[in-house]
């Protein structure tokens, strides 16, 4: 059995997608579904997706040369390809919709409990926490990395097989309608909404627009599904009132179904005693920040809804050590890097700065901040406010990069921050040398920006230059 699914018959493909076969039909069995001709293998079904910067239709020839058993396309193949390969075409109006229909049809063949979660922040961490719990009791399928869009989620579900006992899916979005479609495909027995924050504002007028888009999860969940929600988020709590089915709240309020009761330990490693539907659980949480307590509460609620016992919740959360690039604290000989390079929006920036303030000594903090992307008309104001917020921490230095770096600088200056401590940069290697020149010992360096800013280059350059300095006694020339 292939690790990406059991395989589809032609009859199933046509029934799920409503596609029209053109070319030799016969008995067909597709080992896997592929959307990338580069990793296609003989016997696969190739779906020719169209993106902003590519058109899968242009790679149908490569797919056929590699042994594709059939192709899902939205237009006829060229006469040259038809003559050369006599391929099976399955024609549909929309190949992206067809991929989702394939996954939806395949998912409904299995009576396995599925949980799907969404939110503006914390999706991947919460998903991985929940999986860490569930894997102790069940054979699980879950979204790898951030396979959370209309391509990644269907490809995840197409790996579903009879060996899987639980499924956890992450759902992301950057425009209206996506969560509705992803929920339709996933058909979850548990739907989770973590929070609503200022992410992807480029496609939305305001936070109410984002809340409405996240609330689409309620429009496609099957009747009787459980809705798990953050009661401390007013917009999420308002959405929850619309759901007529069973609900489970999490948060810090005394009336929340899943809530912390007692905390002890340090900011970076704490023991939390909390209640899960009246069940007492104690876990050793290794991740800093109040936002990660929310993530743990949501993960516990999700896992418990899928049958995880209290012991598994305790052990799974206690074992979980976080993920690279998501506020990963990386101590070194002379300084500590806080690698939060995976992504950024105004709320996650706020959480990162607050958490840094909680876990690091004052006076030796260096902030390295990149643009927060996809904020649309609110970009300039959001970056100005970021500068003001950053300046309130009085860091030893503030390095900023991106199209809105000047706005961050203006915000910091408006807060009375010393202009000589602000530097705009473009080259990560040059920045690394500049930072190392300021290191006196014991500094904490927070590095954060949106995914498109590739701020991990700064982390890499800093480590490389630090290693070189350690071996030669100097920074890279």
C-alpha positions in Angstrom: 0.0 0.0 0.0 1.4 3.4 -1.0 2.0 5.9 1.9 -0.1 8.5 0.1 -3.3 6.5 -0.2 -4.8 3.2 -1.4 -5.4 4.2 -5.0 -8.5 5.2 -7.0 -10.4 3.5 -9.7 -11.5 5.3 -12.8 -15.1 4.8 -11.8 -14.5 6.5 -8.5 -12.7 9.4 -10.1 -15.6 10.0 -12.6 -18.2 9.7 -9.8 -16.4 12.0 -7.4 -15.6 14.7 -9.9 -18.3 14.4 -12.5 -15.6 14.5 -15.1 -16.0 13.4 -18.7 -13.5 10.8 -20.0 -11.9 11.3 -23.3 -9.6 8.7 -24.9 -9.0 5.0 -24.1 -10.9 4.1 -21.0 -10.8 0.4 -20.1 -9.9 -0.7 -16.6 -7.9 2.0 -14.9 -6.4 2.1 -11.4 -4.5 5.2 -10.2 -1.9 4.5 -7.5 -1.7 8.1 -6.4 -2.9 11.6 -7.2 -0.2 14.1 -8.1 -0.3 17.9 -8.7 3.4 18.2 -9.4 4.9 16.6 -12.4 8.3 16.7 -10.8 7.4 14.0 -8.2 5.0 12.1 -10.4 5.4 8.3 -10.6 4.2 5.7 -13.1 0.5 4.9 -12.5 -0.4 8.3 -11.0 -3.3 10.5 -11.8 -2.1 14.0 -12.7 -4.3 17.0 -11.8 -3.3 20.0 -14.0 -3.9 22.9 -11.5 -3.6 26.5 -12.6 -1.9 29.0 -10.2 -1.0 32.6 -10.4 2.5 31.8 -11.7 2.1 28.5 -13.4 -0.3 26.3 -15.3 -0.2 22.6 -14.8 -1.6 22.1 -18.3 1.8 23.1 -19.6 3.3 20.1 -17.8 0.9 17.4 -19.1 3.6 16.2 -21.6 6.1 15.7 -18.8 3.5 13.9 -16.7 2.7 11.5 -19.6 6.4 10.9 -20.3 6.8 9.9 -16.6 4.0 7.3 -16.9 0.8 9.1 -15.8 -2.2 6.8 -16.1 -4.6 9.7 -16.7 -4.9 13.5 -16.5 -7.6 15.8 -15.1 -7.6 18.8 -17.3 -9.9 21.8 -18.0 -9.3 21.9 -21.8 -8.3 19.4 -24.5 -4.7 18.2 -24.8 -2.7 19.2 -27.9 -3.0 17.0 -30.9 0.7 16.2 -30.6 0.3 14.8 -27.1 -2.8 12.8 -28.1 -0.9 11.2 -31.1 2.2 10.5 -29.1 0.6 9.0 -25.9 -3.1 8.3 -26.6 -3.8 9.5 -23.1 -6.9 9.3 -20.9 -8.2 12.8 -20.3 -10.7 13.5 -17.6 -12.2 16.9 -18.5 -13.7 19.1 -15.8 -14.6 22.8 -15.7 -12.3 23.5 -12.7 -9.3 21.3 -11.9 -8.9 22.8 -8.3 -12.6 22.0 -7.6 -12.1 18.5 -9.0 -9.1 17.9 -6.7 -11.3 18.9 -3.7 -14.1 16.7 -5.0 -11.8 13.7 -5.3 -10.6 14.2 -1.7 -14.2 14.7 -0.4 -15.4 11.6 -2.1 -12.4 9.6 -0.8 -12.8 10.9 2.7 -16.4 9.8 2.9 -15.5 6.2 2.2 -14.0 6.0 5.7 -16.0 6.2 9.0 -12.9 7.7 10.7 -13.3 10.6 13.2 -11.9 13.8 11.7 -11.1 17.1 13.4 -10.4 20.3 11.4 -9.1 23.5 12.9 -8.6 27.0 11.8 -7.7 30.4 13.2 -5.6 33.4 12.5 -2.7 32.3 14.8 -1.5 29.0 16.3 -3.0 26.5 13.8 0.1 24.4 13.1 1.3 24.4 16.7 -2.2 23.4 18.0 -2.5 20.7 15.3 0.9 19.2 16.2 0.1 19.3 19.9 -3.2 17.5 19.3 -1.4 14.9 17.2 1.2 14.4 19.9 -1.7 13.5 22.2 -3.7 11.3 19.8 -0.8 9.3 18.5 -0.4 7.8 21.9 -3.7 6.0 21.5 -4.5 5.9 17.8 -3.0 5.5 14.3 -3.3 9.0 12.9 -3.2 10.9 9.7 -2.6 14.6 9.8 -1.7 17.6 7.6 2.1 17.6 7.1 3.7 21.0 7.8 1.2 23.7 6.7 -0.7 21.6 4.1 -3.7 23.7 4.9 -5.0 25.1 1.6 -7.2 23.9 -1.2 -4.3 21.8 -2.6 -2.6 20.6 0.6 -5.7 19.5 2.5 -7.1 17.4 -0.3 -3.7 15.8 -0.9 -3.5 14.9 2.8 -7.0 13.3 2.7 -6.1 11.3 -0.4 -3.5 9.5 1.8 -6.3 8.2 4.0 -6.5 4.5 4.4 -8.3 1.9 6.6 -5.3 1.8 8.9 -6.0 5.3 10.1 -8.1 5.7 13.3 -8.0 9.5 13.7 -7.5 12.5 11.3 -6.4 16.0 12.2 -6.5 18.7 9.5 -5.4 22.3 9.5 -7.4 24.8 7.4 -5.9 28.1 6.3 -7.4 30.9 4.2 -6.6 34.2 2.6 -9.9 35.0 0.9 -13.6 34.4 1.5 -15.0 31.0 0.7 -11.9 29.0 1.3 -12.9 27.7 4.8 -16.3 26.8 3.6 -14.8 24.7 0.8 -12.1 23.1 3.0 -14.7 22.2 5.6 -16.9 20.7 2.9 -14.0 18.5 1.8 -12.9 17.5 5.3 -16.4 16.8 6.6 -15.2 17.0 10.3 -16.8 15.6 13.4 -15.0 18.2 15.4 -14.4 21.8 14.1 -12.1 24.1 16.0 -11.8 27.9 15.8 -8.8 29.2 17.7 -9.0 33.0 17.3 -9.7 35.8 14.9 -6.8 38.3 14.2 -5.5 40.8 11.7 -4.1 38.4 9.1 -4.7 38.5 5.3 -6.3 41.9 5.6 -5.4 42.5 2.0 -8.6 40.6 1.0 -10.8 41.8 3.9 -12.1 45.2 4.9 -11.7 44.6 8.7 -11.6 42.0 11.5 -15.3 41.4 11.1 -14.7 40.3 7.5 -12.0 37.9 8.7 -14.4 36.6 11.4 -17.1 36.0 8.8 -14.6 34.0 6.7 -13.4 31.9 9.6 -17.0 31.4 10.6 -17.6 29.6 7.3 -16.5 26.5 9.2 -20.0 26.4 10.7 -21.7 26.4 7.3 -20.1 23.1 6.1 -19.8 21.0 9.3 -22.1 18.0 9.3 -25.1 18.1 11.5 -24.2 17.0 15.0 -20.6 17.9 14.7 -18.8 19.3 17.8 -17.7 23.0 17.7 -14.7 23.7 19.9 -14.1 27.5 20.3 -12.1 30.1 22.1 -14.6 31.8 24.5 -12.1 34.5 25.4 -12.1 35.8 21.8 -15.3 38.0 21.5 -15.7 37.4 17.7 -15.2 33.7 18.1 -17.7 33.5 21.0 -20.2 35.4 18.9 -19.9 32.9 16.1 -20.3 30.0 18.5 -23.8 31.3 19.4 -24.8 30.5 15.8 -24.0 26.8 16.0 -27.1 24.7 17.0 -25.1 21.6 17.7 -22.9 20.5 20.6 -20.2 23.0 21.6 -17.1 23.0 23.8 -15.4 26.2 24.9 -11.8 26.8 26.0 -10.2 29.8 27.7 -9.3 31.2 31.0 -12.8 32.0 32.2 -14.3 30.0 35.0 -17.2 29.0 32.8 -15.0 27.5 30.1 -15.3 23.8 29.5 -11.5 23.5 29.1 -9.6 26.0 31.3 -6.4 26.2 33.4 -6.8 25.9 37.1 -3.3 26.4 38.4 0.2 27.2 37.0 3.7 26.8 38.5 7.3 26.8 37.3 9.1 29.2 35.1 8.0 31.2 32.1 9.8 28.8 29.8 8.8 25.6 31.5 5.6 25.5 33.5 3.3 22.9 35.0 -0.4 23.6 34.2 -3.2 21.9 36.0 -6.4 22.3 34.0 -9.9 21.0 33.6 -11.1 19.2 30.5 -14.9 18.8 30.7 -14.4 18.3 34.5 -11.5 15.9 34.0 -8.4 17.1 35.9 -5.2 17.0 33.8 -1.7 18.1 34.7 0.9 18.8 32.0 4.4 20.1 31.8 4.3 22.7 29.1 7.7 23.5 27.6 6.6 26.4 25.3 6.7 29.9 26.7 3.9 32.5 26.3 0.2 32.8 27.2 -0.7 32.1 23.6 0.8 28.6 23.9 -1.4 28.0 26.9 -4.4 28.7 24.6 -2.9 26.4 22.0 -2.6 23.6 24.6 -6.2 24.1 25.8 -7.5 23.9 22.3 -5.4 20.8 21.5 -6.6 19.1 24.7 -10.2 19.9 23.8 -9.8 18.6 20.3 -8.0 15.4 21.3 -10.5 14.7 24.1 -13.3 15.1 21.6 -11.7 12.3 19.5 -11.4 10.0 22.4 -8.0 10.7 23.9 -7.8 9.7 27.6 -6.5 12.1 30.3 -3.2 10.2 30.5 -2.5 10.8 26.8 -3.4 14.5 27.1 -0.9 14.8 30.0 1.9 12.8 28.3 1.4 14.3 24.8 1.5 17.9 25.9 4.4 17.2 28.3 6.4 15.6 25.5 5.7 18.4 23.0 8.8 20.5 22.5 7.6 23.0 19.8 8.5 23.5 16.2 11.4 25.1 14.4 10.7 28.7 13.4 7.8 29.1 15.8 9.3 31.0 18.7 12.0 28.4 19.0 14.5 29.4 21.7 18.0 28.5 20.6 20.7 29.2 23.2 24.3 29.7 22.0 27.6 30.3 23.8 27.4 34.1 23.7 23.7 34.9 22.9 20.3 33.3 22.5 18.4 33.3 19.2 14.6 33.3 19.3 13.7 32.0 15.9 10.1 33.0 15.1 10.7 33.3 11.4 7.8 31.1 10.1 5.3 33.9 9.7 4.0 37.1 11.2 0.9 39.3 11.5 0.2 42.1 14.0 -1.2 39.7 16.7 1.6 37.2 16.4 4.1 40.1 16.6 2.4 41.2 19.8 2.6 37.7 21.3 6.2 37.3 20.3 7.2 40.6 21.9 5.2 40.0 25.1 6.7 36.5 25.4 10.2 37.8 24.9 9.6 40.3 27.6 8.4 37.5 29.9 11.3 35.1 29.4 14.4 37.3 28.7 16.4 39.7 31.0 15.9 43.4 30.2 18.6 45.4 28.6 20.1 42.8 26.3 17.3 42.3 23.8 17.9 42.8 20.0 14.9 42.9 17.7 15.2 41.9 14.0 11.9 42.4 12.3 10.7 41.9 8.8 7.5 43.0 7.0 4.1 41.6 7.9 2.6 40.9 4.5 -0.9 40.8 3.1 -2.3 43.6 5.3 -3.6 45.7 2.4 -4.6 49.2 3.1 -3.7 48.8 6.8 -0.1 47.9 6.1 1.4 51.3 6.9 -0.5 51.8 10.1 0.2 48.3 11.3 3.9 48.7 10.8 3.9 52.1 12.5 2.2 50.5 15.5 4.7 47.7 15.4 7.5 50.2 15.7 5.8 51.8 18.7 5.2 48.5 20.4 8.8 47.4 19.8 10.2 50.7 21.1 8.3 50.2 24.4 10.5 47.2 25.2 13.6 49.5 24.9 15.7 47.0 23.0 19.4 47.3 22.8 19.0 47.6 19.0 16.2 47.4 16.5 16.9 46.1 13.0 14.1 46.2 10.4 13.8 45.2 6.8 11.2 45.2 4.0 9.0 47.7 2.1 7.5 49.0 5.4 10.8 49.2 7.4 10.6 53.0 7.3 7.2 52.9 8.9 8.4 50.7 11.7 11.3 53.2 12.3 8.8 56.1 12.4 6.7 54.3 14.9 9.7 53.6 17.1 10.8 57.3 16.9 7.3 58.4 17.8 7.7 56.4 21.0 10.9 58.2 21.8 13.3 55.5 20.9 16.9 56.4 20.1 17.3 56.7 16.3 21.0 55.6 16.6 19.8 52.2 17.7 17.6 51.7 14.6 19.1 50.2 11.5 17.4 49.3 8.2 19.0 46.4 6.3 18.7 44.3 3.2 21.6 41.8 3.3 21.3 39.1 6.0 25.0 38.5 6.0 25.8 42.1 6.5 23.2 42.3 9.3 24.7 39.3 11.0 28.2 40.9 11.1 26.6 44.1 12.5 24.8 42.2 15.2 27.9 40.2 16.2 29.8 43.5 16.4 27.4 44.6 19.1 27.3 41.4 21.1 28.7 41.8 24.6 27.3 38.5 26.0 24.0 37.2 27.1 21.8 39.0 24.5 18.5 37.6 23.3 17.9 38.2 19.6 14.3 37.9 18.4 14.0 37.3 14.6 10.5 37.5 13.1 8.7 38.4 9.8 6.2 37.0 7.4 6.9 33.9 5.4 7.6 35.8 2.2 10.4 37.7 4.0 12.4 34.5 4.5 13.8 35.7 7.8 15.4 32.3 8.4 18.2 33.7 6.2 19.1 36.0 9.0 19.1 33.1 11.5 21.4 31.1 9.2 23.7 34.0 8.5 24.0 34.8 12.2 24.9 31.2 13.1 27.4 30.9 10.3 29.1 34.2 11.2 29.1 33.3 14.9 30.7 29.9 14.1 33.3 31.6 11.9 34.0 34.2 14.6 34.4 31.4 17.1 36.9 29.5 14.9 38.9 32.5 13.7 38.3 35.1 16.3 36.7 37.5 13.9 33.5 38.0 11.9 33.2 37.0 8.2 34.9 39.7 6.0 
